[in-house]
């Protein structure tokens, strides 16, 4: 006999009416949108604020990306779910807004979550509902619970909310209780989400289920050893095989509260990962320290899913961490990263590289081969690089420059972003000190002793209208940042400071849009 369990469903508003209002809100913002920094080949909302990627999946012939959306303004507000889909992960189409607050539990927001296809073929969405304890704002704390919804149609354009499946034991939780991720292991369904415990420690809680509706608490899967970390939001948990076919488990989270230390934890909150082992019935056993998934100022809340061909694909949110945020004035705010394939390399560490489908966006190829840049030389590669991909290999052994690489988004007022190698720190640097607006500062990623000994540095740089993503040595590290170039041409230059640069390889590709402009 099957379970008689039913999720708790408490409607307080007409969902279709709320969705229509949200669509009108986005359209009103999009009508006056300024496209000076609006991405050509990254996912963003037509108008309004977006944050975390949600509900990532491949379902009945299409790739689906949902995302957190505030449809009535360009700053964070009551969360909805936006939606885009694609048949090939190259060209995308906008779908109707998928979810708006309409149940008692989600009066103040439909928060983040994941998607999974059940054994019965149904596409299910697990997400967090939020309401303010005092009924008006977050100052009195929040009451967060886990919810279930299902796709009604083959294109997942209409979602049916089933209701609450996990209530919050508020005496054991300090307000934060969110972001469920679901997967199946050894015939059992598991769900993990982030928690701030009663003593304000960042934890991941694990549940299990046989029917995907009735969930039983299993255990605390992991507690962050850093006592400053009070919440682990947007968790992800998945297995990967090493090149030697050994299974490892990857724990991904966005740590809130970690304090800056050297190059680490420089952002308000930081997306990070650990590699370790796990078996059902046990806690996660880390085998590494927490490491950044991306060293940039603007990378957060990554989520992954399993593609039909076995690839683990991950999107992140390019979060505009620090005011001022110039794009807020343009009718939109926020974009997602490129989709990245996640894998374990020969070094045993996690690598992230753009998925191979991105290559199909190339519309021009220019192979410039190798060359030498003299001491303090600048060389213009492109007068206007609005949407470009650049691949270069620097011969570190034969270069004498203290810093060498690229000036990106260089404009007539002297503004630019430096992307390249710093020989004094022996790191790859993305430096925004010379930008004309928005946050400044720099971020850098380390190179291992093996990478330095090889004498070669491969940089793969993706330039969009208002963002830069840098992938280092086949994705061993990544750095993602926003930039807000001044009006006029945005040139791309090679630069070598206090010494020469020996380039072994230089290729450039112009990138077309993905259909969302």
Number of C-alpha atoms within 10 A of each C-alpha: 3 5 9 6 11 12 15 15 16 14 16 13 14 12 17 14 12 17 21 13 15 22 17 14 17 23 17 18 20 18 11 12 18 15 16 15 21 26 23 21 27 19 27 27 28 23 28 28 26 32 26 25 31 31 25 26 23 21 21 12 11 17 19 23 23 25 29 26 36 28 33 23 22 22 19 16 16 21 27 25 29 27 26 21 23 18 15 12 17 18 17 21 14 15 17 16 24 20 28 30 26 22 22 17 27 28 20 26 26 25 30 29 31 26 28 23 18 14 10 6 10 15 23 24 26 28 26 24 29 26 23 20 15 12 13 10 12 14 10 12 15 20 25 27 24 25 27 24 18 19 19 15 12 13 15 21 16 17 17 17 22 18 23 25 21 20 14 16 13 15 9 13 17 21 24 25 30 30 27 30 29 24 19 17 10 7 8 13 18 22 25 25 27 27 28 24 22 15 10 18 22 27 26 30 21 23 20 23 17 14 14 20 20 16 18 15 14 18 15 16 18 18 22 16 12 14 12 15 21 24 29 31 27 28 28 26 21 17 17 18 14 17 13 9 8 9 15 19 20 21 22 26 29 25 29 20 20 20 16 12 8 7 11 16 21 17 21 14 23 28 26 23 24 23 23 17 17 18 11 12 10 12 17 22 16 18 12 11 12 19 17 22 25 28 29 26 28 24 30 31 27 25 24 27 24 16 15 10 6 8 16 19 21 22 24 26 24 26 22 23 16 13 8 11 18 15 23 16 13 19 25 29 29 28 26 26 27 20 21 21 21 20 22 19 17 11 11 14 14 21 22 24 23 22 17 12 11 17 13 13 17 16 11 11 13 11 11 14 12 15 13 15 21 19 18 15 17 16 14 14 15 15 14 16 21 22 21 23 22 19 17 21 20 25 19 21 13 14 22 19 24 18 27 31 27 26 25 25 31 26 21 13 13 11 20 27 25 24 28 25 26 18 15 9 14 17 18 27 24 30 19 23 14 15 23 17 15 17 21 17 11 18 22 25 23 17 19 12 9 9 14 15 11 12 13 17 21 19 24 21 24 22 25 24 23 21 23 25 24 27 23 21 17 16 22 23 23 26 25 24 26 29 25 23 25 20 10 11 16 22 19 25 21 20 24 26 19 14 16 21 29 21 22 18 16 18 16 20 19 18 24 17 17 19 15 17 15
